Amino acid sequence: MISLLSIYAATRQSLKEESTVVAVVSEEVVAEALHQLYSPLSSPRVRRRADSLLQQFQRSPEAAQTALAVLQSPIVDTGNAEQNRLLRAKRAFSASTIYFTVASYIRKYKMENPATWTPEERAQHEILVKEFSIMAQEVWNVLTGPNGTQEGLNVQTHLALTIAVILLRFHEPQGDITVVGAVEWLVQNQQHPVSDGVTAALTNFAVLLTLKVIPEEVDNKRVKFSKVKRVFCEDMVQQCAAHVVSTVLPSIATAIDASEEQVQLRGLLLQAFASWVEHGTVPPPVIIECGLLDRAFRETLAPNSSEHALQVVLEVVRVCRHDEHVQLMELVMNNFVVLGKHVQERIAAAEKSLDFCLANCARAISECGQAFIVYFVDFALDMRPGSLVYAFLETILFFTSLNNLDISNETMEFWIDFRTYVSGKHEERMYVFETFISQLLVILIDRTQYPEGFEAFPEAAKERFFLYRSEVRNVFRALATVTNVSEDNFIVDAIHAIFRQYETADSGSPLPANWWKRTEVYVHALSALSKSIREEDTSLVPRLFEYLSRKEPSHRALSRTVIIFLGVAGHWFARHPEFLSTFAFQIISNGFESQDDPGFPFSQHGLEDHVGAVALRKLTLRCGSHFFNPLWMDSLVNLYRSNRAAVGGPAGSCLTGNSSKLIVDSICHVLTTVSYKDALPVVEELGDIMFADLAARYSQLNADDEGTKEFLCEMFNHLLVLATRIPMQVDQETLHPVLCVLQKHWGMLETILRVYNCCEEVVDRFCALFVGVFESLRSQALELASAIMPVLLELFALSHDGSYLNVIKSVIGCTGDDEATAVSLTRVMVIVSETSMAKIAADGSVDEHPGLTTALFSLVATCGTHHPSILVQSNQLEGVLALALHAFKSQNPEVGAATLDFLLELGSLYGQILRTPESLLHGPEFTRKLLLHQQIQTLFFEKDVQYHVLFALFNAAAGGMSPSLMEKIAEVVRSCWIYFGRPRSEELIYRLLSDGNFLGSQVSERARNEFIAFISSPGCSDNPRKFKRVLNAFCDHFKRNLSGSANAESMPA
């Protein structure tokens, strides 16, 4: 056996590789490392160490030689399962090691141009070619040796890959001998000649596996050949493909058919054929004449080779793109027709199951149909029954009609593409294909009808059925909406089918058991095209909704689908609002009055929202003004009242999910169309319902009661909807209705807040309500803000909950500029800022109060934006900046993001003055902004805060903060150039790189000079992506030293 040590010695000398000596790892150590790696008892740390050692072994000079010796040793059954498992792992690792070694060497080998070689280099290359040829033969001998019958497929694959890459890189073509010929040469020189059935099977296996991976290895670019060599290999695959397919594979196929020992190679033969068809160039006549395509179709119904056979078919389909492929296309289509007949016969004869291949067959014929659509429409003129195209479409329709949702679904994309292409390009020929579309629609209607015993189906089966119905809705839309005529025909046909169902019910004859199922499935189909129903229709649609609004005959599932259909028909009711208070009202009422049935729930599929609540929201959004009448408003309020009363009662007695919120949403859609005065009674009644229900349920509030917390959070959410969905109006006789409700019940709200002040979820929802009120109603809510501010400050001082700061921020955003307001808000800013910073300081870290920290930064930034003079007069900016420097040490991403946003906003506020023409700076608005500009300048320039910030930003970029914030960190650093100017920024960077306390000053001179050269260039801040990349690269130089260093703690104070 030739050793690869000489190859590696030559490699180190010729390529001047690193001189680091890799420690020798013995075979016993490797075995122990493999045991540790795969043992379930090993800890993660032990596994990592074992993996590291194995990687070290793979890089050692003796790795290939040792691995080959392992594979040449016989496989012995030790009788111990654990020992056998370790032996298999050892052989698998050895095979991958050989492949890794060869691939690594090829990646480093740079001698590509023989014209430039010296005599010594040419001699060295010839030695390497010879030694790699010997190595390929030795690996081939392992592949075809006595271990072959017991070897694992993963081992054999790595060996075949090794042979493939050696031949691709080092085989020197001589005359007509290509890489494929080199494989034949390996067969002729193998250690164990073909002398019996076993060696013949092993040899053919090795040939097929190697031939399979050769084109794949060229295509996947896993091994890094030079550009010239890769082009050569790609050309070789193209040129050899026809020979392999026409000569090599058919001869092996003959041997396989003649020997029982080689039956198991049928699948591998097909895989090799598919590989060369996919990656090579095989002329259509060669594919037709070699017989392998017909063979693939015959193997389709064989369990062991079906998957590979269909892969062959798909690869052939994918290469059929030009006129010269028409004969091949016809062969494929004819084979599919024959396959379809065999499948039908097997199913009819109730032979053993074909479940292993039906879905794949349906997927393959569907993809074939999509690829050959042009042939159907542009070239196939014979569409009589019995013609090839007709029979092919019938075969696809057969797979669509199979009583299996997954199989049927595989063909849907074909029918959609087919109908679209035909109608778009050859609409005059639609009549030829219409028979298939009609049959398809009938099949889809049947398949989407509720099956017998659906109520008792397992949840997984119900889920699959609903998913299938959802996908079929898309098919209905795609098939029917390609033309206006087909769209109208589909809608009219579905409506008339529903009419016939109700006419049967009116006839007095006993209804068939599936009456509701048949009716429901047509309503379901119609709902898919609801948006295409003509708004101007006054004959069919009113009659349709009259039928659908009946209480009897009906069924929960039918009523559910009718409500869904109603919800998506809002455009028609907007045109004909007179039917809202008749048919729509009755349909909605029927849905909410139906008794709960777990078999047919009234919730949205996959959600808990009641379909009636969803339909109400959609209808009121489209037709809101037509709902403002006693019938609808009383019903909506009573629906909300009855549902609130049912909360906590028996299961099924109240609406689930967001249904109550959707009802409130619907009421808001109506109230947006009327004045405050008209809306007030409705909103007050809803408020009274909420607070009366609270008083009735919980006479004594208890912060430890989870039920009360949940109730309060939902109540606040509903009030928030009323506050934000009923828009602000001007010149109204009364206050906004929600302001009236909050003022009326403020005493109760204050009590709730005092009891639940330490309950984070209740405070969060309460504050979200008032944030919504102040942001939506702005100046109209200022009186309320003044009234509740003392309470908010008192409770904030007790709980230090950042949610209160969000409320104050929303108040600041909507207040005016009068002096009294400014004085009041200045006092508020002082109180909340000092209270927050004192609490954080007392507890020692921003990570103890992340919500409070982020809220404080956001509050100060908002104050600076809307009322800069208040921020200046409060004199809190310096303290908050000190807190920001402290926050750089936090590993909480939310705190980090808030800190960076705050600094970015401060820079923007400073730079706004510099960007404003001087002539505009004398107005009152800019006078206040100028005060803040001057304060920032004092802090950043005179008190040197900006230098400390930049110091912290570089440490953050080097790993002091979460890596997810790198883009934002770079943005803040870049903002120095944008907002503070280039001279100031360059001065700070030079100073930073000279600071001995900054680890970045200790990186190599080259790295520092490259960074300085970039930041000194005029347009360094123009490209954010490049700025981030350069900053990241520089910080990477000292990132490893930052961890555990004193640098983070030695930031200049």
Stockholm file with secondary structure:
# STOCKHOLM 1.0

chainA/1-1053         MISLLSIYAATRQSLKEESTVVAVVSEEVVAEALHQLYSPLSSPRVRRRADSLLQQFQRSPEAAQTALAVLQSPIVDTGNAEQNRLLRAKRAFSASTIYFTVASYIRKYKMENPATWTPEERAQHEILVKEFSIMAQEVWNVLTGPNGTQEGLNVQTHLALTIAVILLRFHEPQGDITVVGAVEWLVQNQQHPVSDGVTAALTNFAVLLTLKVIPEEVDNKRVKFSKVKRVFCEDMVQQCAAHVVSTVLPSIATAIDASEEQVQLRGLLLQAFASWVEHGTVPPPVIIECGLLDRAFRETLAPNSSEHALQVVLEVVRVCRHDEHVQLMELVMNNFVVLGKHVQERIAAAEKSLDFCLANCARAISECGQAFIVYFVDFALDMRPGSLVYAFLETILFFTSLNNLDISNETMEFWIDFRTYVSGKHEERMYVFETFISQLLVILIDRTQYPEGFEAFPEAAKERFFLYRSEVRNVFRALATVTNVSEDNFIVDAIHAIFRQYETADSGSPLPANWWKRTEVYVHALSALSKSIREEDTSLVPRLFEYLSRKEPSHRALSRTVIIFLGVAGHWFARHPEFLSTFAFQIISNGFESQDDPGFPFSQHGLEDHVGAVALRKLTLRCGSHFFNPLWMDSLVNLYRSNRAAVGGPAGSCLTGNSSKLIVDSICHVLTTVSYKDALPVVEELGDIMFADLAARYSQLNADDEGTKEFLCEMFNHLLVLATRIPMQVDQETLHPVLCVLQKHWGMLETILRVYNCCEEVVDRFCALFVGVFESLRSQALELASAIMPVLLELFALSHDGSYLNVIKSVIGCTGDDEATAVSLTRVMVIVSETSMAKIAADGSVDEHPGLTTALFSLVATCGTHHPSILVQSNQLEGVLALALHAFKSQNPEVGAATLDFLLELGSLYGQILRTPESLLHGPEFTRKLLLHQQIQTLFFEKDVQYHVLFALFNAAAGGMSPSLMEKIAEVVRSCWIYFGRPRSEELIYRLLSDGNFLGSQVSERARNEFIAFISSPGCSDNPRKFKRVLNAFCDHFKRNLSGSANAESMPA
#=GR chainA/1-1053 SS CCCSHHHHHHHHHHHTCCCCCCCCCCHHHHHHHHHHHHCTTCCHHHHHHHHHHHHHHHTSTTHHHHHHHHHHSCCCCCSCHHHHHHHHHHHHHHHHHHHHHHHHHHHHCCCCCGGGCCHHHHHHHHHHHHHHHHHHHHHHHHHHSGGGGTCCHHHHHHHHHHHHHHHHHHCCCBTTBCHHHHHHHHHHTCSSCSCSHHHHHHHHHHHHHHHHHHHHHHHHCCSCCCHHHHHHHHHHHHHHHHHIIIIIHHHHHHHHHHCGGGGGGHHHHHHHHHHHHHHSCCCHHHHHHHSHHHHHHHHTTSTTTHHHHHHHHHHHHHHCCSGGGHHHHHHHHHHHHHHHHHHHHHHHTTCSCCTTTHHHHHHHHHHHHHHTHHIIIIICCCCSTTSHHHHHHHHHHHHHHSSCHHHHHHTHHHHHHHHHHHHHHCGGGHHHHHHHHHHHHHHHHHHTSCCTTGGGSCHHHHHHHHHHHHHHHHHHHHHHTTSHHHHHHHHHHHHHHHHHHHHHHHTCSCCCTTHHHHHHHHHHHHHHTGGGSCTTCCSHHHHHHHHHTCSSSCCHHHHHHHHHHHHTCHHHHHHCGGGIIIIIHHHHHHHHHSCCCTTSCSBCTTSCCBHHHHHHHHHHHHHGGGGCSHHHHHHHHHHHHHHHHHTTSSTTSSCCTTHHHHHHHHHHHHHTTSCHHHHHHHHHHHHHHHHHHHHHHCSSCCTTCHHHHHHHHHHHHHHHHHHHHSCCCSSCSSCCHHHHHHHHTHHHHHHHHHHTTTCHHHHHHHHHHHHHHHHHHGGGGHHHHHHHHHHHHHHHHHHCCHHHHHHHHHHHTTCCCCHHHHHHHHHHHHHHHHHHHHHHHHHTCGGGCHHHHHHHHHHHHHHHHHCHHHHHHHTCHHHHHHHHHHHTTCCCHHHHHHHHHHHHHHHHHHHHHHHSCGGGTTSHHHHHHHHHHHHHHIIIIISCHHHHHHHHHHHIIIIISCGGGHHHHHHHHHHHHHHHCHHHHHHHHHHHHTCTTSGGGGSCHHHHHHHHHHHTSTTTTTCHHHHHHHHHHHHHHHHHHHTTSSTTTTCCC
#=GC SS_cons          CCCSHHHHHHHHHHHTCCCCCCCCCCHHHHHHHHHHHHCTTCCHHHHHHHHHHHHHHHTSTTHHHHHHHHHHSCCCCCSCHHHHHHHHHHHHHHHHHHHHHHHHHHHHCCCCCGGGCCHHHHHHHHHHHHHHHHHHHHHHHHHHSGGGGTCCHHHHHHHHHHHHHHHHHHCCCBTTBCHHHHHHHHHHTCSSCSCSHHHHHHHHHHHHHHHHHHHHHHHHCCSCCCHHHHHHHHHHHHHHHHHIIIIIHHHHHHHHHHCGGGGGGHHHHHHHHHHHHHHSCCCHHHHHHHSHHHHHHHHTTSTTTHHHHHHHHHHHHHHCCSGGGHHHHHHHHHHHHHHHHHHHHHHHTTCSCCTTTHHHHHHHHHHHHHHTHHIIIIICCCCSTTSHHHHHHHHHHHHHHSSCHHHHHHTHHHHHHHHHHHHHHCGGGHHHHHHHHHHHHHHHHHHTSCCTTGGGSCHHHHHHHHHHHHHHHHHHHHHHTTSHHHHHHHHHHHHHHHHHHHHHHHTCSCCCTTHHHHHHHHHHHHHHTGGGSCTTCCSHHHHHHHHHTCSSSCCHHHHHHHHHHHHTCHHHHHHCGGGIIIIIHHHHHHHHHSCCCTTSCSBCTTSCCBHHHHHHHHHHHHHGGGGCSHHHHHHHHHHHHHHHHHTTSSTTSSCCTTHHHHHHHHHHHHHTTSCHHHHHHHHHHHHHHHHHHHHHHCSSCCTTCHHHHHHHHHHHHHHHHHHHHSCCCSSCSSCCHHHHHHHHTHHHHHHHHHHTTTCHHHHHHHHHHHHHHHHHHGGGGHHHHHHHHHHHHHHHHHHCCHHHHHHHHHHHTTCCCCHHHHHHHHHHHHHHHHHHHHHHHHHTCGGGCHHHHHHHHHHHHHHHHHCHHHHHHHTCHHHHHHHHHHHTTCCCHHHHHHHHHHHHHHHHHHHHHHHSCGGGTTSHHHHHHHHHHHHHHIIIIISCHHHHHHHHHHHIIIIISCGGGHHHHHHHHHHHHHHHCHHHHHHHHHHHHTCTTSGGGGSCHHHHHHHHHHHTSTTTTTCHHHHHHHHHHHHHHHHHHHTTSSTTTTCCC
//
